[in-house]
């Protein structure tokens, strides 16, 4: 696979983090992608890259699935737009809703569509507030989130996100009663001699302490990703969600599962909730819902929540929520075709078939001198870079070691991403083969070796 030309090589840190260094972008310009072929993309210079992040965690079926393009074209010819207001809806949208509920974890039973995970998470919080007003529990509005969690970048969802870059400079978080508990990151948060189960018990106790301090009658919901994606692919410790859910149920607090990254096979189950034993009151999906081919997201809620909201119309009036493009027929048609492909090709079983090889290759990276921890599940993973394995000491942020790994990977024909904390993350299309997994991790190994040589010139350890 050809490497990017040295004349074209750039310090591309601006697009390796979720935020953008605008001045650097002005100087260097972006890597302009021209077309996609399966799990590969090709830039405007003809250089070919394996897309190790499925774009932004989303292009599950790869970059050239003809059935999705055909579904969009058919719908554009039939009904290019319709709304979901005033007791009207496109028929394709109702078909998608029914199919989505058919595969969702029980007891989720109703769907509200939007265009992005941010919008649907924003909708979930509004629903929590409306639901509790409808129940007469008007003080029950505060929301619990977690450090390193990622839930979007609207003003409200950026406030839920537990990563500084989403809030710095924006006067966030909003003052609406949002709390961030510790991330369930055993590698960084576990105490000496503490087991995963003990760590989970301590985090559940932290949740309970917060609820008791604030008052359960003031807290409406907790939002959590089954595994933290943009925070560094952080898997929950054993028994974590079992213990967290017990606390929430005891205090009548809803659980919102943010499945924007985990949903539709990524973890080796259709949903991360199934992988980690979560029974949510609400669940948000996006990204792989349409394999990233069209912008669409969905909030699913239980029928119990829906009935309370529906009955509230008599006292609260019109349910005043929705977007022009909610349930847009073209994204709905593409999403429906995506779900059909998942079923026909048994994508979940396919992930389970290739995941052992993927996980073996990522675990092998844990032996590299730069890697403190290699982790993952299904077809998602991360490596966390450290200056010293024994002490787990990190490199100074100014050294930008993980972005350097990503830049070198790009030079070896691979697009991956780094996130704050010197973490390099992987989330390839679900259609990736064992041979392509080898291509990906061979390039990563070369990039790590390049970075090790770079680190030694900087006299930073390793």
C-alpha positions in Angstrom: 0.0 0.0 0.0 1.6 3.3 -1.0 2.6 5.7 1.7 1.7 9.3 1.5 4.2 11.3 -0.5 6.8 13.1 1.7 6.0 16.4 0.0 2.4 15.9 1.0 3.1 14.8 4.5 1.7 17.2 7.1 1.6 17.6 10.8 -2.1 16.7 10.9 -2.8 17.0 14.6 -5.7 19.4 13.8 -7.9 16.5 12.7 -6.6 13.9 15.1 -8.6 15.4 18.0 -12.3 16.2 18.0 -11.4 19.9 18.1 -9.6 21.8 15.4 -6.5 24.0 15.5 -7.8 26.6 13.0 -4.5 28.4 12.4 -2.7 25.1 11.7 -5.5 24.2 9.3 -5.1 27.5 7.5 -1.4 26.8 7.1 -1.4 23.1 6.1 -4.9 22.4 4.7 -6.8 19.1 5.4 -6.2 15.7 3.9 -8.8 15.8 1.2 -10.5 12.4 0.7 -11.9 11.8 -2.8 -13.5 8.3 -2.8 -14.0 5.1 -0.8 -13.5 1.5 -1.7 -14.6 -1.1 1.0 -12.6 -0.4 4.1 -10.2 2.0 2.2 -10.4 5.6 1.2 -8.4 7.4 -1.4 -7.2 11.0 -1.3 -7.1 13.5 -4.1 -3.5 12.6 -4.8 -4.4 8.9 -5.3 -3.0 7.7 -2.0 -5.0 4.8 -0.5 -5.6 4.4 3.2 -7.2 1.8 5.3 -9.8 3.7 7.3 -9.2 2.3 10.8 -11.9 4.5 12.4 -14.8 3.8 10.0 -14.8 7.6 9.4 -16.1 8.7 12.8 -16.9 5.3 14.3 -19.8 5.0 11.9 -19.2 3.6 8.4 -19.9 0.0 9.5 -20.6 -1.4 6.0 -17.6 0.3 4.4 -17.4 3.1 1.9 -18.9 1.5 -1.2 -22.0 -0.4 -0.4 -24.2 -0.1 -3.5 -27.5 -1.1 -1.8 -27.4 2.0 0.4 -26.8 4.3 -2.6 -29.6 2.7 -4.4 -31.9 3.0 -1.4 -31.3 6.7 -1.3 -31.8 7.1 -5.0 -35.1 5.2 -4.9 -36.4 7.3 -2.1 -35.3 10.6 -3.7 -37.4 9.6 -6.8 -40.4 8.5 -4.7 -40.7 11.0 -1.8 -37.6 13.3 -1.5 -38.9 15.0 1.7 -41.7 14.9 4.2 -41.9 16.0 7.8 -43.2 14.3 10.9 -45.4 17.1 12.3 -49.2 17.7 12.6 -50.1 14.0 12.6 -48.3 13.3 9.3 -45.3 11.2 8.5 -43.5 9.5 5.6 -44.5 5.8 5.4 -40.8 4.8 5.1 -40.2 6.5 8.5 -42.9 4.4 10.2 -41.4 1.2 8.6 -38.0 2.1 10.0 -39.4 2.8 13.5 -41.1 -0.5 13.6 -38.0 -2.4 12.5 -35.8 -0.5 14.9 -38.1 -1.3 17.9 -38.2 -4.9 16.7 -34.4 -5.3 17.4 -34.1 -2.9 20.3 -33.6 -4.1 23.9 -36.8 -4.5 25.8 -38.8 -2.7 27.0 -37.9 0.1 24.6 -41.0 0.6 22.5 -41.2 4.2 21.0 -38.9 6.2 18.7 -38.2 9.9 18.1 -35.9 10.6 15.1 -33.4 13.3 14.7 -30.3 13.9 12.6 -27.4 13.4 15.0 -26.4 11.8 18.3 -26.1 15.2 19.8 -29.7 16.1 18.8 -31.0 12.8 20.2 -29.2 13.1 23.5 -30.4 16.7 23.8 -33.9 15.3 23.1 -33.5 12.6 25.8 -32.7 15.3 28.5 -35.7 17.3 27.4 -37.8 14.2 27.6 -36.6 13.6 31.2 -37.6 17.1 32.2 -41.0 16.8 30.5 -41.7 13.3 31.9 -41.0 14.4 35.5 -43.1 17.6 35.1 -45.9 15.3 33.8 -45.5 13.2 36.9 -45.7 16.2 39.2 -42.0 15.7 40.2 -41.0 19.2 39.0 -37.7 19.3 41.0 -36.5 16.0 39.5 -34.3 17.6 36.8 -30.6 17.2 37.5 -28.6 14.9 35.2 -25.6 12.7 36.2 -22.9 12.1 33.6 -19.3 10.9 33.8 -15.8 12.3 33.3 -14.4 11.2 29.8 -18.0 10.5 28.6 -18.9 11.9 25.2 -22.5 12.8 24.5 -22.4 15.5 21.8 -21.6 19.2 21.2 -24.9 21.1 21.4 -24.9 23.5 24.3 -26.7 21.0 26.5 -24.9 17.8 25.3 -21.5 19.4 25.5 -22.3 20.1 29.1 -23.0 16.4 29.6 -19.7 15.5 27.8 -16.9 15.0 30.3 -14.0 16.1 28.1 -12.6 19.7 28.5 -12.3 20.4 24.8 -16.1 20.3 24.4 -16.5 23.1 27.0 -13.4 25.3 27.1 -14.1 28.7 25.6 -17.8 28.1 25.2 -19.0 29.1 28.7 -20.0 25.5 29.4 -21.2 23.5 31.2 -24.6 25.2 31.4 -25.9 25.8 34.9 -28.7 23.3 34.7 -27.6 20.9 37.4 -25.2 18.5 35.6 -22.8 16.4 37.6 -19.8 14.3 36.4 -18.8 11.2 38.3 -15.5 9.4 37.9 -14.9 7.5 34.7 -15.0 3.7 35.2 -11.4 3.4 34.0 -9.8 0.7 36.1 -6.4 1.1 34.5 -6.3 4.7 35.7 -8.8 4.8 38.6 -8.3 1.4 40.4 -6.5 1.6 43.7 -3.5 -0.7 44.5 -4.8 -4.2 45.4 -8.4 -3.3 44.3 -10.2 -5.7 42.1 -12.5 -4.6 39.2 -15.5 -5.6 41.3 -14.3 -3.6 44.3 -13.6 -0.6 41.9 -17.2 -0.9 40.6 -18.5 -1.0 44.2 -16.7 2.2 45.0 -18.0 3.9 41.9 -21.6 2.8 42.8 -21.1 4.2 46.3 -19.9 7.5 44.8 -23.1 7.6 42.8 -25.2 6.9 45.9 -23.4 9.5 47.9 -24.1 12.2 45.2 -27.8 11.2 45.1 -28.1 11.4 48.9 -26.2 14.7 49.0 -28.4 16.4 46.3 -31.6 14.6 47.1 -33.1 11.9 44.9 -36.1 14.0 44.3 -33.9 16.5 42.4 -32.2 14.0 40.1 -33.9 12.9 36.9 -31.5 10.7 35.0 -28.0 9.4 34.5 -26.5 9.2 31.0 -23.8 6.7 30.1 -22.2 5.0 27.1 -22.0 1.2 27.5 -18.3 1.7 26.8 -16.8 5.2 26.5 -15.8 5.7 22.9 -14.3 9.2 22.4 -13.1 9.1 26.0 -10.6 6.4 25.0 -12.5 3.1 24.5 -12.9 2.6 28.3 -14.7 -0.6 29.1 -16.7 -0.8 32.3 -15.2 -2.9 35.1 -16.9 -6.2 36.0 -20.3 -5.7 37.8 -20.2 -1.9 37.2 -23.6 -1.5 35.4 -25.2 -4.1 37.6 -24.4 -2.0 40.6 -25.1 1.4 39.0 -28.5 0.3 37.9 -29.4 -1.0 41.3 -28.7 2.4 42.8 -30.7 4.3 40.1 -33.7 2.0 40.4 -33.7 2.5 44.2 -34.0 6.2 43.7 -36.4 6.4 40.8 -33.7 7.8 38.4 -33.8 7.0 34.7 -30.9 5.5 32.8 -30.1 6.9 29.3 -27.8 4.6 27.3 -25.8 6.4 24.7 -25.3 3.8 22.0 -24.2 6.2 19.3 -20.8 4.4 19.0 -21.6 1.0 20.4 -24.9 0.3 18.6 -25.4 -2.2 15.7 -22.8 -4.8 16.3 -19.6 -2.9 17.3 -19.2 -4.8 20.6 -20.2 -8.2 19.2 -23.8 -7.8 20.2 -26.4 -5.8 18.3 -26.2 -3.2 21.1 -23.7 -2.5 23.9 -26.5 -2.7 26.4 -26.7 -6.4 25.6 -23.0 -6.8 25.9 -22.8 -5.2 29.3 -26.2 -6.2 30.9 -27.8 -2.8 30.7 -31.6 -2.3 30.8 -32.1 1.3 29.8 -35.1 3.5 30.2 -34.0 5.5 27.1 -31.5 4.6 24.4 -29.9 6.8 21.7 -28.5 5.5 18.4 -27.0 7.2 15.4 -23.8 6.7 13.3 -24.1 3.0 12.2 -27.9 3.3 12.1 -27.3 4.3 8.4 -23.7 3.1 8.2 -22.9 6.9 8.2 -24.3 7.2 4.6 -27.0 9.6 5.7 -27.5 11.8 8.8 -30.0 10.1 11.1 -30.4 9.3 14.8 -33.0 8.0 17.1 -34.1 8.2 20.7 -36.0 5.1 21.9 -38.0 5.2 25.1 -40.1 2.7 27.1 -43.8 2.6 26.7 -44.2 3.5 30.3 -42.4 6.8 29.7 -44.4 7.4 26.5 -47.7 6.9 28.2 -46.9 9.5 30.9 -45.8 12.0 28.2 -48.9 11.3 26.0 -51.3 11.7 28.9 -49.6 15.0 29.8 -51.0 16.6 26.7 -54.3 17.3 28.6 -52.5 19.5 31.1 -49.2 20.7 29.4 -50.7 21.1 25.9 -48.8 20.5 22.7 -45.7 18.3 22.9 -43.5 21.1 21.4 -40.5 19.2 20.1 -39.2 18.2 16.7 -36.9 19.1 13.9 -37.6 19.9 10.2 -35.6 16.8 9.2 -36.7 14.5 12.0 -37.5 11.2 10.2 -36.5 12.6 6.8 -37.5 9.9 4.3 -34.2 9.6 2.5 -32.0 8.9 5.6 -34.9 6.7 6.8 -34.7 4.6 3.6 -31.0 4.3 3.9 -31.2 3.3 7.6 -33.9 0.8 6.8 -31.7 -0.8 4.1 -28.8 -0.8 6.5 -30.8 -2.7 9.1 -31.9 -5.2 6.5 -28.2 -5.8 5.5 -27.2 -6.3 9.1 -29.9 -9.0 9.4 -29.3 -10.7 6.0 -25.5 -10.8 6.4 -25.6 -11.5 10.1 -23.2 -8.7 10.8 -23.2 -9.4 14.5 -22.0 -13.0 13.9 -19.4 -11.7 11.5 -18.0 -9.3 14.1 -17.8 -12.2 16.5 -15.9 -14.2 13.9 -13.2 -11.6 13.3 -13.1 -10.0 16.7 -10.7 -12.6 18.2 -8.1 -11.8 15.6 -8.6 -8.1 16.0 -8.3 -8.3 19.8 -5.3 -10.6 19.6 -3.5 -8.1 17.4 -4.4 -5.1 19.6 -3.4 -7.0 22.8 0.0 -7.8 21.1 0.6 -4.0 20.9 0.5 -4.0 24.7 4.0 -5.5 24.6 5.4 -2.5 22.8 7.6 -0.2 25.0 5.3 2.8 24.5 2.1 1.1 25.3 0.8 1.0 28.9 -2.5 -0.7 28.2 -4.1 -2.3 25.2 -7.9 -2.8 25.5 -11.0 -3.5 23.5 -14.0 -5.7 22.8 -15.6 -6.7 19.5 -14.2 -4.5 16.7 -13.3 -1.5 18.9 -10.1 -0.9 20.8 -7.5 1.5 22.1 -3.9 1.7 23.2 -2.8 4.0 25.9 0.7 5.4 25.6 2.9 5.9 28.7 6.4 7.1 29.5 6.9 4.3 32.1 4.9 1.1 32.1 5.5 0.3 35.8 4.4 3.7 37.2 1.9 4.4 34.3 3.4 7.8 34.1 2.1 9.7 31.0 4.1 11.8 28.6 3.7 15.6 28.9 0.7 16.7 26.8 3.0 19.2 25.0 5.0 16.2 23.5 1.8 15.1 21.6 3.0 11.5 21.4 -0.3 9.9 20.4 -0.8 12.4 17.6 2.7 11.6 16.4 1.7 7.9 16.2 -1.4 8.8 14.2 0.7 11.0 11.8 3.1 8.1 11.3 0.3 5.6 10.7 -1.0 7.9 8.0 2.4 7.8 6.4 2.1 4.0 6.4 -1.3 4.1 4.7 -3.6 4.0 7.8 -6.1 6.5 9.1 -6.7 6.2 12.9 -7.2 8.8 15.6 -5.9 9.9 18.9 -7.9 11.3 21.8 -6.8 13.2 24.9 -4.7 11.2 27.3 -2.3 9.9 24.7 -4.7 7.3 23.6 -4.9 5.9 20.1 -8.3 4.4 19.1 -9.5 1.9 16.6 -12.9 1.3 15.2 -12.8 -0.1 11.6 -15.7 -0.9 9.4 -17.5 -4.1 10.5 -16.9 -5.7 7.1 -13.1 -5.7 7.7 -11.4 -9.1 7.0 -8.6 -10.8 8.9 -6.1 -9.8 6.2 -7.2 -6.2 6.4 -6.9 -6.3 10.2 -3.3 -7.4 9.7 -2.7 -4.5 7.3 -4.0 -2.2 10.0 -2.0 -3.4 12.9 1.2 -3.9 10.8 0.9 -0.2 10.0 0.3 0.7 13.7 3.3 -1.4 14.7 5.5 0.5 12.2 4.1 3.8 13.5 4.8 2.9 17.1 8.4 2.0 16.2 8.8 5.3 14.4 7.4 7.1 17.5 9.8 5.2 19.8 12.7 6.5 17.8 11.2 10.0 17.9 10.7 9.8 21.7 14.3 8.8 22.2 15.5 11.9 20.3 13.4 14.0 22.7 14.8 12.2 25.8 11.3 11.5 27.2 11.9 8.0 28.4 11.0 4.6 26.9 
